[in-house]
């Protein structure tokens, strides 16, 4: 199954992301390795949306951000999320497979 179809099948379901996300606290301290659940809230032919089940952060991504189809409830991305306050930063990984 291709990744677009596989991600679309997950609409309304929870997934975990790889790589783990980072979070920056109000004091500026960075916490790495956060393994939150994310809900696939929407998936069209062009993009999909994820919502962090704990924080409520929402991000829309095109399918080229996904490494491949999800496996065992884990969606491997070619990007790293950093949560800071109400904002989310998306950073591209230079060599995604080696950082997962």
Secondary structure, DSSP 4 states (H G I P E B T S, - for coil): --HHHHHHHTTT-EEEEESPEEEE-TTS-EEEEE--EEEEEEE-SSEEEEEETTT--EEEEEGGGB-SS-BTTEEEBSEEEEEETTEEEEEE-SSHHHH-
